[in-house]
Each structure stands twice: as C-alpha cells, then as structure tokens.
C-alpha cells in the first residue's frame, strides 16, 4: 500500500510511554514515515525515545525522520532528518547520514527555498501551513496553488504538505498534487490511532 501519511509526534499528545504506543499504532495503521519531533532540552530522554522509535520503525519497514537535529539522527542511526531553514544544510546532512537518508526541508510558502533545498540535496520539500495549525499557530499561510506549481517544477522530489491537516480537508491537498500529508494532532489525538492512520491512507 502506498502510504500518504507522514506522522509527526508531539510530546504533549504522546507523553512518556504513550509515545511508543502511539507510534506503533500509526505503524499498524499503515503509516510508513514517522517524524520524531520533541523540542525539549532533555537530550538523554530524546535519545532513548529516538532509539526506541528507530527500532519500532525497522520492525515495520518504516522510516524514522528526526526533526531539526542532525546529530541525534546520526547517533541513533535514524533513516533521515527534517531541517527547518535555520537547522543546518541538506548537503551537510547528506554527508553525515549517507546517500540513502531521507533529507527533508521546510520551505514555508516559497518555491525559491524549495529550489535551493533540492540543489543542496533534499529528498523532499515541505510546504505549509495550508490550514490553521495547533502545532505552529503563527506559521504564515500557503496557497493551494503552490502545490501544483511545485509539482510541475520539481517532479523529481517528494512533496510534503503540513499545517492543520485533517481527514476532512486533506483530499484537496492530494488532488493538488501533494505526495505526503504531514499530520500531528488529527492523528495522535484520535481515540483509535491505528484506525485513523488507515483512514488517511485510504483518502
């Protein structure tokens, strides 16, 4: 099954032991890309959790991508890293993590940023937010037309969309040409995470 769902973890929604349980439920529902996102400064806990998630993802032939921390991704042998505009260079990440690593870059609402990311070796470009977001409420909005423009200009890379995506609004993004839906709250706040992941993958 082609999985369009790209699950983004949230330490508020999945505290402590609930993190691994929630991620495994998403994997059981068919999700094959997981991003470990934890903005805390507890490096010991973050490394333990990341190692646990790498192991889980390997069991399901899935990919664990670390948010914003190239060094952590390298230490735990993650499958990739997601970089914001101020979090390092994709070319450096590629050198650190290897040719097969998934390197993603936040491009906000900018084709120019996407072009630069691809030139620097990004595997995927992420645009958004497309809807009001609980995770990043102050992120500037992106237009739907950006997706089809990016798809036409950069057909060689995976196009990820992010920002307030739910089961009710996701179809319009896929119809515009998005490859993967980055979802946090509408997945991990669900009563049945595995069933919710299945619903996203059947859109």
Steps between C-alpha positions, in 0.01 A plus 500: 500500500626848412496693826424870465505557876808660658446490877654775716535419870412746774628464856182664633271254326728200560678547834723231647409143413214616279752608234602149397143372531366781281772461238451124485127551454570735207736240351235232544262728311736508203703815561854457367657838576527615863659827608626518858442860606590599854613855573607433859858527624499158669758347267527173690127432478484613138775256405335211684166573333654541157682166531175332601319648200777400256464142625121513460522646150748232396252233612238645264737582211424865567720811516579710807588861424636723778379858520768771492785300659758357260725380783220306669403343167859388452537363856187284487546392137169655396387479140504875448468852632261789448663843497343839554654796322731565798585139587788415270573431138357203307840435339660474845219268614554284194873470579423413862214256445591341169366482147190298591385739777173690465580871526202732527492879508234746614433737209203693646323654198807553283593332171839671524574332834390169350731542203794576730418197719493269198828640369649423843381139486158491668290185444177680576372854529234596754255785445247651739309588697189443288249515786507646854746288697502405868871407479614824334217751542708797380638342182413703192238348270579346163273503193364177353636599157851466643461120501426462129769757414759312706392164357544629145836662575652229722351166391809309615454557875231402750264785581382515862224730625453603861287717722161427652435198278201285594302219340243759397735734312781273377348391169534845342875491568541155345294609201733796452799264479631448854682168552490485878282651771690603814252455783539537875188589696232338284690172521644479851202658676268240344333243725622221268831604344538188285152542350563871441826422320314256277242767418772744392666239282170422325426857398 
